[in-house]
């Protein structure tokens, strides 16, 4: 089936609207669940951490660029559920650069190797938005894989490295960056 350019744009616009609506509803419901929990019960959902990767370098099969990621994590016992958003762009001196955005929901675990050394692993599902140099917007489903190597510097703060991959049908992205994480549990 071949779509005309106008039909293709309408299809992409409707996918973006549905995606934004679903993500907004999910975030709203998660906030309600988090604030409605009784902190005395250990098996309830509670806020785990906030992290940002302000300096992140990504690459794919043909190019690379810079990105920034923000994560909000919630925990139930030892299970960690994370909402992650990433935006990145190629560095182009002439012409237009390809950019991408990711919105992911991840499940993971935290492993304590030493009192000050942690490894977090996450896998999930998400949306991968890509704008290429021809302004073509492509939105496939992606499978994000994340590993964090964290050095705990205090009771509430960790610094380390974040390794991330997004496997999708358009453009597999791999990245590494400086991780800053504030821990609440």
C-alpha positions, 0 to 999 in steps of 0.5 A: 500500500502506497501513501501519498505524502499528505496521507503519510503526514496525517498518519504520522501526526495522528501517531504522535498525538496518540503517543503523547496522549498515552504517555500523558495518561500513563504519567498522570496515573503513575503520579496518582499511584505514587502519591496515594501510597502509604510509606509504611508498607514496603511492597508499595510503589515509591519514588526511587531516583531521578537521574540525568545524563547531561553529556551523552555521546551516541552513534549509529551505523553511519554517524553520531552526535550528542544527546541528553537523557532524564529518568524518573524511577519508582520501586516496588521492593527490588523492582525498579520501573523507570520513565526515560526521555532522551533527545539527541542530534547529529553535529552537522556543519553544513546542511540539516542534522538528523535528530531523534527523541525517545520516550521509554518505559523500563523495568530494571534491577539494582545490584550492589557490588560494594558499599559504594559501587552499584550496577543497574540494568533495565530493559523496556519498550518505547517510542523512537521519534526520528527526524531526518534531513528531509524532515521525514518523521518516523516513529517505530517502537523501540526496545531500550536497553540500559546499564548504569555503573554508579559510584555512590558519593553520599547517602543520596547522590551517585555519579557514573556512566550510563550505557544505552541502546535502542533497538528499532526497525529504523536506526539502532542507536548506542550511547554512553554518557556521564550519569548524575543520579539522586537516590531517594530509597 
